[in-house]
Amino acid sequence: TWVRIDLMSFLFGDILAVSTADITTIYLGGAAVIAILIAIWRPLLAASVSTELAQAEGLHPRRARLIFMLLMAAMIAMAMKIVGIILITALLIIPAAAARRFAATPEQMAVLASVLGAVAVGSGLMASLEFDTPSGPSIVVAAFVIFLATMLPIAIGRREAARAGRRAP
């Protein structure tokens, strides 16, 4: 027998075709990933500063890094059906890049990136409904717009600094 696989849904996803079982799997998997991430947070953070220092403190940074990679793979596998493999990268990177400017600690950045990601998903779905566009790309465009909005203070500050520099004697 032939098995039919819709490769386009794996590449670009279809958030509107998600079932209740998929949502349950995502919530339970997400909760497990968050719990494990909380458990390995300290060695992971220490290893990002200095692997040797983390080893000296007895934190096992290599194990934490391996677990983190497995968690990322699990999240990608869970999110693949919703937004597609191509668009997952954008949702992993863009909200974190936007949150980086406003967070003082890695913990604040993680929480803010999660909030910005959720706002991007909500905004993207609303835009998809309003403009009759595909949902996955609309979510990524919304995330990109949020990122651009976080960059505005930098552009305005540079412009103001340039004006102040021209006025100075």
Buried (B, 14 or more C-beta within 10 A) or exposed (E): EEEEEEEEBBEBBBBEEBEEEBEEBBEEBBEEBEEBBEEBBEBBBBBEEEBEEBBEEEBBBEEBBEBBEEBEEBBEEBBBBBBBBBBBEBBBEBBBBBBEEEBEEEEEBBEBBBEBBEBBBEBBBEBBEEEEEBBBBBBBBBBBBBBEEBEEEEEEEEEEEEEEEEEEE
